[in-house]
Amino acid sequence: MDVSREDVIVSALSSLLGEKLCACEDFNTTERFGIETACQLLCRSLERALEAFDELIFAEHDPAFSSKGFESRSLLTCAGPVNWRRRRYTGSQGAVYLADEALDICQRAKVSPLLCSELSRLALDQSYRSAAEALRLYVGASITKTTVARALKTSSALLAEAGSEVTTKRRVPFIDVEADGTYVALQRTKAEKALAVPGKERAWREVSVMVAYEGKKQNKNGTKSRINTLYHASSEPAPDVWIQFKEQIHERWDTTALRYSHLATDGADKYEAGIKHLPAKVYAGYDLHHITSALSPAFGAEIAREIYNTMKTYGFNAGFETLNDYAEFFFATKGDEACLKARDFIAEHASAIKTAFVCNLGTIESTNAHLIGSRLKRFGGGWRSGLEPMVRLRSARASGTEIPIGRRRRERVIDKRLAARRQKDIEITIAELERKATGIRYQGKEAETTPLYYHQVQLAHSSSHEANHSLLHLWN
């Protein structure tokens, strides 16, 4: 039976765990010990592998680079801290680390690409401190809030560089779009605090939120949900946000097949921006939530809801006729400024109200609450440079895009002869480990000459009554 490298690893680790179990340790203690041990062994293995890789780089490096000795490097990984030495070279452009460049490890990076992605994923739903604490068992080292914030910025930059991975764009006749904004509190500097105007102690920044989808489907519970939703959120100026959103629409849908777009917003400025940037002919609709908000001061919330239900039950024409009747009645009886504004609003936005109702557009307020409010509007929270990466990554995840991981872009392949030589060294080491495994003693008794992992492989596929395959009989 051939012995694989995996057999040797499993044999060594299972022997350690078996000793724990036979020492009357409970399963929880053994599990934690196994995780910590496996992480430590992985870190040591990474260190040796990185140093071996540096040797291969040295064996085939360009003579134009002159080796100037070793320098240490540390990187925090998902398994813990990894410390290794690699060569520093000098060339026409100054000092370089060829192994770091070949692996695409940034010189100033403190965490590995995978850990960076994991920190970003965890920080999207909880505080920086909680995200760092969630990985404490595996990392085995403290992670600061600054490290988490840097991880989010790195992931956001990778997201912008990655672009779309969709090869086949969807072809649909129309898309529905909803756009709105929500305000998030900002942290203030000492100078800003000193110049704070009474009554305006906090600084705020608007986060624009856009949603595009292919209509809505009826659910079994009576609700409706969007189809193939694309989310985009950003705290940058409005023109830039619409340009970014337009690019994402072009990446997901075949815009040449689009005949028209429906847009629901809360103001004329977003109408103009949407008409300018959205593909095909744009039909603007006034967000249903803001229709109710505009009518409530004059009619009251109950009547505003009654009008909406009339539209929903008897159709738009009947509901809109009822809306006009209420407007004339309240204007004739009250005649105040609120009634005048409501009547003018109805006359000005009649087509927009119809578009929003017929196409079932809005409301985006629930999206704002889920996408932005649930994470960025918690009590005591404040944002500055971390605001944009957070909203970008949260909207990307809601759209079905995974948190990006920095990937190696190395083009040069190690010479096959060198790789074969390294492989031979590994096989020699495995053979030595196998030889040592045959001479393991338990309580002064010589074990069988068959390596221990053979018993474990059989144990994994045997029934409970097959005592001859049990691992515990070696300790009797």
C-alpha positions as CSV (number, residue, x, y, z in Angstrom):
1,M,0.0,0.0,0.0
2,D,1.4,3.3,-1.0
3,V,1.8,6.0,1.7
4,S,0.7,9.5,0.7
5,R,1.7,12.7,2.3
6,E,-1.8,13.1,3.6
7,D,-1.5,9.8,5.4
8,V,1.6,11.0,7.3
9,I,-0.1,14.2,8.3
10,V,-3.3,12.5,9.5
11,S,-1.2,9.9,11.4
12,A,0.8,12.5,13.3
13,L,-2.2,14.7,14.2
14,S,-4.5,11.8,15.1
15,S,-1.8,10.4,17.4
16,L,-1.7,13.7,19.3
17,L,-5.5,13.7,19.5
18,G,-5.7,10.1,20.6
19,E,-3.3,10.8,23.5
20,K,-5.7,13.7,24.6
21,L,-8.7,11.4,24.5
22,C,-7.0,8.6,26.4
23,A,-6.0,11.1,29.0
24,C,-9.7,11.6,29.8
25,E,-9.9,14.9,28.1
26,D,-13.5,15.8,27.0
27,F,-14.3,16.3,23.3
28,N,-14.4,20.1,23.5
29,T,-10.9,20.3,25.0
30,T,-9.6,17.9,22.4
31,E,-11.3,19.8,19.5
32,R,-9.8,23.1,20.6
33,F,-6.4,21.5,21.1
34,G,-6.7,20.0,17.6
35,I,-7.6,23.4,16.0
36,E,-4.7,25.2,17.7
37,T,-2.3,22.4,16.9
38,A,-3.3,22.2,13.3
39,C,-3.1,26.0,12.9
40,Q,0.4,26.0,14.5
41,L,1.6,23.2,12.2
42,L,0.1,25.0,9.2
43,C,2.0,28.2,10.0
44,R,5.3,26.2,10.5
45,S,4.6,24.4,7.2
46,L,4.0,27.8,5.4
47,E,7.2,29.1,6.8
48,R,9.2,26.2,5.5
49,A,7.4,26.3,2.1
50,L,8.0,30.0,1.7
51,E,11.7,29.6,2.5
52,A,12.0,26.6,0.1
53,F,10.3,28.8,-2.6
54,D,12.8,31.5,-2.0
55,E,15.5,28.9,-2.6
56,L,14.0,28.1,-6.0
57,I,13.8,31.8,-6.9
58,F,17.4,32.1,-6.0
59,A,18.4,29.1,-8.1
60,E,16.8,30.6,-11.3
61,H,16.9,34.4,-10.6
62,D,18.1,36.9,-13.2
63,P,21.9,37.6,-12.9
64,A,21.1,41.3,-13.2
65,F,19.9,41.0,-9.6
66,S,22.5,40.5,-6.9
67,S,21.6,38.8,-3.6
68,K,22.4,40.8,-0.5
69,G,21.5,38.4,2.2
70,F,18.3,37.5,4.1
71,E,15.6,39.7,5.7
72,S,12.8,38.6,7.9
73,R,9.1,39.0,6.9
74,S,5.9,38.5,9.0
75,L,2.4,38.0,7.8
76,L,-0.7,37.3,9.8
77,T,-2.8,34.5,8.2
78,C,-6.1,32.9,9.0
79,A,-4.0,30.2,10.9
80,G,-1.8,32.6,12.8
81,P,1.4,34.6,12.4
82,V,3.9,33.3,9.8
83,N,7.5,34.4,10.0
84,W,10.1,33.5,7.4
85,R,13.3,34.7,5.8
86,R,13.7,35.6,2.2
87,R,16.5,37.1,0.1
88,R,16.9,40.8,-0.7
89,Y,18.3,41.6,-4.1
90,T,19.6,44.8,-5.6
91,G,19.2,45.8,-9.2
92,S,19.0,48.9,-11.4
93,Q,15.8,50.0,-9.6
94,G,17.1,49.5,-6.1
95,A,16.3,46.8,-3.5
96,V,13.7,44.2,-4.4
97,Y,12.4,40.9,-2.9
98,L,11.9,38.6,-5.8
99,A,10.0,36.0,-3.8
100,D,7.5,38.6,-2.6
101,E,7.0,39.9,-6.1
102,A,6.5,36.4,-7.5
103,L,3.8,35.7,-4.9
104,D,2.3,39.1,-5.3
105,I,2.6,39.9,-1.6
106,C,2.6,43.6,-1.0
107,Q,5.7,44.8,0.8
108,R,3.6,46.7,3.4
109,A,0.9,44.1,3.8
110,K,0.4,42.9,7.4
111,V,-2.3,40.3,6.8
112,S,-2.7,37.6,4.1
113,P,-5.1,38.1,1.3
114,L,-7.4,35.4,2.6
115,L,-7.5,36.9,6.1
116,C,-8.1,40.3,4.6
117,S,-11.2,38.9,2.8
118,E,-12.4,37.2,5.9
119,L,-12.1,40.3,8.1
120,S,-14.0,42.3,5.5
121,R,-16.7,39.8,5.3
122,L,-17.2,39.7,9.1
123,A,-17.0,43.4,9.5
124,L,-19.8,44.0,7.1
125,D,-22.4,43.0,9.8
126,Q,-20.7,43.7,13.1
127,S,-18.2,46.0,14.7
128,Y,-14.5,46.0,13.8
129,R,-13.7,44.7,17.3
130,S,-16.3,41.8,17.1
131,A,-14.9,40.9,13.6
132,A,-11.4,40.6,15.0
133,E,-12.6,38.6,18.0
134,A,-14.4,36.1,15.8
135,L,-11.1,35.0,14.3
136,R,-9.1,35.1,17.5
137,L,-9.1,31.3,18.0
138,Y,-7.6,30.7,14.6
139,V,-5.3,33.7,14.2
140,G,-3.8,33.4,17.6
141,A,-2.9,37.0,17.7
142,S,-4.6,40.3,18.5
143,I,-6.1,42.2,15.5
144,T,-6.6,46.0,15.9
145,K,-9.6,48.0,14.6
146,T,-7.2,49.8,12.3
147,T,-6.2,46.4,10.7
148,V,-9.9,45.7,10.0
149,A,-10.4,49.1,8.5
150,R,-7.5,48.6,6.2
151,A,-8.8,45.2,5.2
152,L,-12.1,46.8,4.1
153,K,-10.3,49.4,2.0
154,T,-8.1,46.8,0.4
155,S,-11.2,44.6,-0.4
156,S,-13.0,47.6,-1.8
157,A,-10.1,48.5,-4.1
158,L,-9.9,44.9,-5.3
159,L,-13.6,45.0,-6.0
160,A,-13.2,48.0,-8.2
161,E,-10.2,46.4,-10.0
162,A,-11.9,43.1,-10.6
163,G,-14.8,44.3,-12.7
164,S,-17.6,42.0,-13.8
165,E,-17.0,38.2,-14.3
166,V,-20.2,37.8,-16.1
167,T,-19.6,36.4,-19.6
168,T,-23.2,36.2,-20.9
169,K,-25.3,39.3,-20.3
170,R,-29.0,39.0,-19.6
171,R,-31.3,40.1,-22.3
172,V,-34.5,41.7,-21.0
173,P,-37.0,44.2,-22.5
174,F,-37.0,46.6,-19.5
175,I,-35.5,47.2,-16.1
176,D,-37.0,48.9,-13.0
177,V,-34.8,51.3,-11.1
178,E,-35.3,52.9,-7.6
179,A,-33.0,55.6,-6.3
180,D,-32.8,57.5,-3.0
181,G,-30.4,58.8,-0.4
182,T,-29.9,58.4,3.3
183,Y,-27.7,60.3,5.7
184,V,-25.0,58.8,7.9
185,A,-23.3,60.5,10.8
186,L,-19.6,61.4,10.4
187,Q,-16.9,61.6,13.0
188,R,-15.6,65.0,13.7
189,T,-12.1,66.3,14.1
190,K,-11.1,68.5,17.1
191,A,-11.2,71.5,14.8
192,E,-14.7,70.7,13.6
193,K,-15.9,70.2,17.1
194,A,-14.5,73.6,18.1
195,L,-16.3,75.3,15.2
196,A,-19.5,73.4,15.7
197,V,-22.7,75.5,15.3
198,P,-25.2,75.1,18.2
199,G,-27.9,72.7,17.1
200,K,-25.7,71.1,14.5
201,E,-23.2,69.2,16.6
202,R,-23.0,66.2,14.2
203,A,-21.7,66.2,10.6
204,W,-23.6,64.1,8.1
205,R,-23.0,62.7,4.6
206,E,-25.6,61.5,2.1
207,V,-25.2,57.9,0.8
208,S,-26.9,57.4,-2.5
209,V,-28.6,54.1,-3.0
210,M,-29.7,52.6,-6.3
211,V,-31.5,49.4,-7.1
212,A,-32.1,47.9,-10.6
213,Y,-34.1,44.8,-11.2
214,E,-36.2,42.9,-13.8
215,G,-39.6,43.5,-12.3
216,K,-41.2,41.7,-9.3
217,K,-42.5,38.2,-8.7
218,Q,-45.4,37.2,-6.5
219,N,-44.5,35.2,-3.5
220,K,-46.7,32.5,-1.9
221,N,-47.2,34.6,1.2
222,G,-48.7,37.5,-0.9
223,T,-45.6,39.7,-0.9
224,K,-43.5,40.6,-4.0
225,S,-39.8,40.4,-4.4
226,R,-37.4,41.8,-7.0
227,I,-35.9,39.6,-9.7
228,N,-32.1,39.6,-10.3
229,T,-31.5,42.6,-8.2
230,L,-28.4,44.9,-8.6
231,Y,-27.6,47.2,-5.7
232,H,-25.2,50.1,-5.7
233,A,-24.4,52.5,-2.8
234,S,-21.8,55.2,-2.6
235,S,-21.1,58.4,-0.6
236,E,-19.4,60.1,-3.6
237,P,-20.9,63.1,-5.5
238,A,-24.2,62.3,-7.3
239,P,-22.9,62.5,-10.9
240,D,-20.1,60.0,-10.1
241,V,-22.5,57.6,-8.4
242,W,-24.8,57.5,-11.4
243,I,-21.9,56.9,-13.8
244,Q,-20.7,54.0,-11.6
245,F,-24.3,52.6,-11.5
246,K,-24.6,52.9,-15.3
247,E,-21.4,50.9,-15.7
248,Q,-22.7,48.1,-13.5
249,I,-26.0,48.0,-15.4
250,H,-24.0,47.6,-18.7
251,E,-22.0,44.7,-17.1
252,R,-25.1,42.8,-16.0
253,W,-27.6,43.4,-18.8
254,D,-27.4,43.6,-22.6
255,T,-28.5,47.2,-22.8
256,T,-28.9,47.0,-26.6
257,A,-31.9,44.7,-25.9
258,L,-33.6,47.2,-23.5
259,R,-36.5,49.1,-24.8
260,Y,-37.3,51.2,-21.8
261,S,-36.5,51.8,-18.1
262,H,-38.7,52.7,-15.2
263,L,-37.3,55.1,-12.6
264,A,-38.7,55.8,-9.2
265,T,-37.1,58.6,-7.1
266,D,-38.0,61.4,-4.7
267,G,-37.0,64.5,-6.6
268,A,-36.4,66.3,-9.9
269,D,-32.6,66.1,-9.5
270,K,-32.6,62.3,-9.5
271,Y,-35.1,62.3,-12.4
272,E,-32.6,64.4,-14.5
273,A,-29.6,62.2,-13.6
274,G,-31.5,59.0,-14.2
275,I,-32.8,60.1,-17.6
276,K,-29.2,61.1,-18.6
277,H,-27.5,57.9,-17.5
278,L,-30.0,55.1,-17.6
279,P,-30.2,53.1,-20.9
280,A,-33.1,53.2,-23.3
281,K,-36.1,55.5,-22.9
282,V,-36.8,56.4,-19.2
283,Y,-40.2,56.7,-17.7
284,A,-39.9,58.5,-14.4
285,G,-42.1,57.5,-11.4
286,Y,-42.5,59.2,-8.1
287,D,-41.6,56.7,-5.3
288,L,-44.9,55.5,-3.7
289,H,-43.4,56.1,-0.2
290,H,-42.8,59.8,-1.0
291,I,-46.3,60.1,-2.7
292,T,-47.8,59.1,0.6
293,S,-45.5,61.5,2.5
294,A,-46.5,64.4,0.2
295,L,-50.2,63.8,0.7
296,S,-50.3,63.0,4.4
297,P,-49.8,66.7,5.6
298,A,-53.0,67.7,3.7
299,F,-55.2,64.6,3.9
300,G,-53.8,62.7,6.9
301,A,-52.0,59.3,6.9
302,E,-55.2,57.3,7.0
303,I,-56.8,58.9,3.9
304,A,-53.4,58.7,2.0
305,R,-53.3,54.9,2.7
306,E,-57.0,54.6,1.7
307,I,-56.2,56.2,-1.7
308,Y,-53.4,53.8,-2.3
309,N,-55.6,50.8,-1.4
310,T,-58.2,52.1,-3.8
311,M,-55.6,52.2,-6.6
312,K,-54.5,48.7,-5.6
313,T,-58.0,47.3,-5.6
314,Y,-59.9,49.1,-8.4
315,G,-57.0,50.2,-10.6
316,F,-55.1,53.4,-11.1
317,N,-57.8,55.4,-12.9
318,A,-60.4,54.9,-10.1
319,G,-57.8,55.6,-7.4
320,F,-56.5,58.7,-9.2
321,E,-60.0,60.0,-9.6
322,T,-60.6,59.5,-5.9
323,L,-57.3,61.3,-5.2
324,N,-58.4,64.4,-7.2
325,D,-61.8,64.4,-5.4
326,Y,-60.1,64.4,-2.1
327,A,-57.8,67.2,-3.2
328,E,-60.6,69.4,-4.4
329,F,-62.7,68.7,-1.2
330,F,-59.9,69.5,1.2
331,F,-58.8,72.6,-0.8
332,A,-62.4,73.9,-0.8
333,T,-63.0,73.2,2.9
334,K,-59.6,74.0,4.4
335,G,-57.8,76.0,1.7
336,D,-54.6,76.0,3.7
337,E,-51.0,75.9,2.3
338,A,-50.8,72.1,2.8
339,C,-53.9,71.5,0.7
340,L,-52.5,73.8,-2.0
341,K,-49.2,71.9,-2.1
342,A,-51.0,68.6,-2.3
343,R,-53.2,69.7,-5.2
344,D,-50.2,71.2,-7.1
345,F,-48.2,68.0,-6.4
346,I,-50.9,65.8,-7.9
347,A,-51.3,68.0,-11.0
348,E,-47.5,68.1,-11.6
349,H,-46.7,64.5,-11.0
350,A,-49.7,62.7,-12.4
351,S,-47.8,60.7,-14.9
352,A,-45.0,59.9,-12.4
353,I,-47.6,58.6,-9.9
354,K,-49.1,56.4,-12.6
355,T,-45.7,55.0,-13.6
356,A,-44.8,54.2,-10.0
357,F,-48.1,52.5,-9.3
358,V,-48.6,50.6,-12.6
359,C,-44.9,49.3,-12.5
360,N,-45.1,48.7,-8.7
361,L,-42.1,50.8,-8.1
362,G,-40.8,51.6,-4.6
363,T,-40.4,51.8,-1.8
364,I,-36.6,51.9,-1.5
365,E,-36.8,52.9,2.2
366,S,-36.7,49.3,3.3
367,T,-33.5,48.9,1.2
368,N,-32.0,51.9,2.8
369,A,-32.8,50.5,6.3
370,H,-31.4,47.1,5.5
371,L,-28.4,48.0,3.4
372,I,-27.2,51.2,5.2
373,G,-29.1,51.8,8.4
374,S,-28.7,48.4,10.0
375,R,-24.9,48.7,9.9
376,L,-24.0,52.4,9.7
377,K,-26.6,54.0,11.9
378,R,-26.0,52.2,15.1
379,F,-25.9,54.2,18.3
380,G,-22.5,55.8,18.9
381,G,-21.3,55.0,15.4
382,G,-19.4,57.5,13.3
383,W,-17.7,57.3,10.0
384,R,-15.0,58.9,7.9
385,S,-12.7,57.1,5.5
386,G,-14.3,53.8,6.2
387,L,-17.7,54.9,5.0
388,E,-17.2,54.4,1.3
389,P,-15.6,50.9,1.4
390,M,-18.3,49.7,3.8
391,V,-21.3,50.8,1.6
392,R,-19.6,49.6,-1.6
393,L,-18.9,46.1,-0.2
394,R,-22.3,45.8,1.5
395,S,-24.1,46.7,-1.8
396,A,-21.8,44.3,-3.8
397,R,-22.6,41.4,-1.4
398,A,-26.4,42.2,-1.6
399,S,-26.0,41.9,-5.4
400,G,-24.5,38.4,-5.1
401,T,-20.8,39.4,-5.5
402,E,-18.4,37.7,-3.1
403,I,-15.8,39.6,-1.2
404,P,-12.7,39.6,-3.5
405,I,-9.5,38.0,-2.5
406,G,-6.1,39.2,-3.7
407,R,-4.8,36.7,-6.2
408,R,-1.3,35.9,-7.4
409,R,-0.6,37.4,-10.9
410,R,2.6,35.5,-11.3
411,E,3.5,34.6,-14.9
412,R,6.8,32.9,-14.5
413,V,6.8,29.2,-13.7
414,I,9.6,27.5,-11.7
415,D,11.8,25.3,-13.9
416,K,10.6,21.7,-14.0
417,R,14.0,20.3,-13.1
418,L,14.1,22.4,-9.9
419,A,10.5,21.4,-9.0
420,A,11.3,17.7,-9.5
421,R,14.3,18.0,-7.3
422,R,12.3,19.6,-4.5
423,Q,9.6,16.9,-5.0
424,K,12.2,14.2,-4.5
425,D,13.4,15.9,-1.2
426,I,9.8,15.8,0.0
427,E,9.4,12.1,-0.8
428,I,12.6,11.3,1.1
429,T,11.3,13.1,4.1
430,I,8.0,11.2,3.9
431,A,9.9,7.9,3.8
432,E,11.8,8.8,6.9
433,L,8.6,9.7,8.7
434,E,7.1,6.3,7.7
435,R,10.1,4.5,9.0
436,K,9.8,6.2,12.4
437,A,6.1,5.6,12.6
438,T,6.7,1.8,12.6
439,G,8.7,2.0,15.8
440,I,6.2,3.8,18.0
441,R,5.9,2.4,21.6
442,Y,2.9,2.7,23.9
443,Q,3.4,2.1,27.6
444,G,6.6,0.1,27.0
445,K,5.2,-2.2,24.4
446,E,6.4,-2.4,20.8
447,A,3.6,-1.5,18.4
448,E,3.0,-3.5,15.3
449,T,5.3,-2.9,12.3
450,T,2.4,-1.6,10.3
451,P,2.4,2.2,10.4
452,L,-0.2,3.7,12.8
453,Y,-2.1,5.5,10.1
454,Y,-3.0,2.1,8.6
455,H,-5.0,1.3,11.7
456,Q,-6.7,4.7,11.6
457,V,-7.7,4.3,8.0
458,Q,-9.3,1.0,8.8
459,L,-10.9,2.4,11.9
460,A,-12.6,5.1,9.9
461,H,-14.3,2.4,7.7
462,S,-15.0,-0.3,10.4
463,S,-18.0,-1.0,12.6
464,S,-17.9,-0.4,16.3
465,H,-17.6,-4.2,17.2
466,E,-14.4,-4.7,15.2
467,A,-12.1,-4.4,18.2
468,N,-9.1,-5.5,16.3
469,H,-9.1,-2.2,14.4
470,S,-9.6,0.0,17.4
471,L,-7.0,2.7,18.2
472,L,-7.5,2.3,21.9
473,H,-6.1,-1.2,22.2
474,L,-2.6,0.2,21.7
475,W,-2.9,1.9,25.1
476,N,-4.1,-1.2,27.0
